[in-house]
Amino acid sequence: MPDVQGLRLGTFAGMPALLLEAQGARAAIAVHGGHLLSWAPDGHEDVLWLSPALAPAPAAIRGGVPVIWPYFGRQGQGDDVPSHGFARTVRWQVASARRDADGSLRLTLAPPALDGLPLTLRMELHVGATLEQRLVTTNTGDAPVVFTQALHSYFRVSDVHRVRVQGLDGLRFLDKNDGYAEHPQRGDWQLDDARDPGRSDYIYRDAPGRYVLDDAGLDRRIELVTGGSRSLVVWNPGEASAERSSDMGHGAWRGFLCLEAANAGPDRIALAPGATHTLMQQVRVLPRD
Ligand SMILES: O=P(O)(O)OC[C@H]1O[C@H](O)[C@H](O)[C@@H](O)[C@@H]1O
């Protein structure tokens, strides 16, 4: 563990974690899954939601920012592989850490290599009043490799029925609950879509890379800016599915909305030998006007 001011090992929600105290924000990262558990800019409640009913390791952590890699769901895989890839259920290592002159913290973490997979991954995190997270994938083999991925952020909201997502109007989305049929988005995203009330599992195509989650109940807006991604997944399971889940907690599904910076569905990355791809997200809390 590098000796850096504002960085120490401890526990968060009962899990071994790196605890960060940067200028402008506090954060926690689980070594299990390289999983950002918490990011709370000064003056704000945690921006991320973490389940009150977490399943014990080595299960994937429900909440925070799961790293979905090297495939989204089981895209392009057989039925016998873990959903969303292996990165979120293995122990990661800290490769480097430093404190910038402005007091923000920069960390690089990586999962172990997987036998037979000619891809490597590292995650770069920059923690301060703005959060920046990058997934950097390199093809170490001698043939092109196709992969999919996501930063599967669970944003904490006052009540998922009362928030809106701006930046999607006019886009087209693939609806997983409708056999991936394509539909147009009209206006802001809201949970109570007349066609599919009370749940959302949409892959927005050709997404522009800037979205605002407007939450009157918490009196804040969360701005998400993405790069290296042409898809945004907007997911909330809705009541029926959430209440069947063993790791969400009764009623807790109302307290989050996932906005996932992704390469998924038709947006696959074909990486040439030796080439590198970076998926990036930046998150800021904005006041409401
Ligand atoms: O339960 P998990 O494996 O963590 O997946 C949680 C969710 O991830 C994404 O949002 C997918 O689009 C959903 O279909 C899936 O249910």
Ligand as a Chemical Component Dictionary entry (heavy atoms), coordinates in Angstrom:
data_LIG
# 
_chem_comp.id                   LIG 
_chem_comp.type                 NON-POLYMER 
_chem_comp.pdbx_formal_charge   0 
_chem_comp.three_letter_code    LIG 
# 
loop_
_chem_comp_atom.comp_id 
_chem_comp_atom.atom_id 
_chem_comp_atom.alt_atom_id 
_chem_comp_atom.type_symbol 
_chem_comp_atom.charge 
_chem_comp_atom.model_Cartn_x 
_chem_comp_atom.model_Cartn_y 
_chem_comp_atom.model_Cartn_z 
_chem_comp_atom.pdbx_ordinal 
LIG O1 O1 O 0 -27.908 -8.380 -10.969 1  
LIG P1 P1 P 0 -26.708 -7.979 -11.778 2  
LIG O2 O2 O 0 -26.002 -9.138 -12.409 3  
LIG O3 O3 O 0 -25.769 -7.103 -10.987 4  
LIG O4 O4 O 0 -27.255 -7.100 -12.983 5  
LIG C1 C1 C 0 -28.000 -5.959 -12.730 6  
LIG C2 C2 C 0 -28.482 -5.351 -14.048 7  
LIG O5 O5 O 0 -27.365 -4.900 -14.780 8  
LIG C3 C3 C 0 -27.682 -4.186 -15.999 9  
LIG O6 O6 O 0 -28.345 -3.002 -15.703 10 
LIG C4 C4 C 0 -28.519 -5.035 -16.933 11 
LIG O7 O7 O 0 -28.959 -4.275 -18.051 12 
LIG C5 C5 C 0 -29.712 -5.605 -16.194 13 
LIG O8 O8 O 0 -30.418 -6.503 -17.041 14 
LIG C6 C6 C 0 -29.278 -6.316 -14.928 15 
LIG O9 O9 O 0 -30.395 -6.823 -14.248 16 
# 
loop_
_chem_comp_bond.comp_id 
_chem_comp_bond.atom_id_1 
_chem_comp_bond.atom_id_2 
_chem_comp_bond.value_order 
_chem_comp_bond.pdbx_ordinal 
LIG O1 P1 DOUB 1  
LIG P1 O2 SING 2  
LIG P1 O3 SING 3  
LIG P1 O4 SING 4  
LIG O4 C1 SING 5  
LIG C1 C2 SING 6  
LIG C2 O5 SING 7  
LIG C2 C6 SING 8  
LIG O5 C3 SING 9  
LIG C3 O6 SING 10 
LIG C3 C4 SING 11 
LIG C4 O7 SING 12 
LIG C4 C5 SING 13 
LIG C5 O8 SING 14 
LIG C5 C6 SING 15 
LIG C6 O9 SING 16 
# 
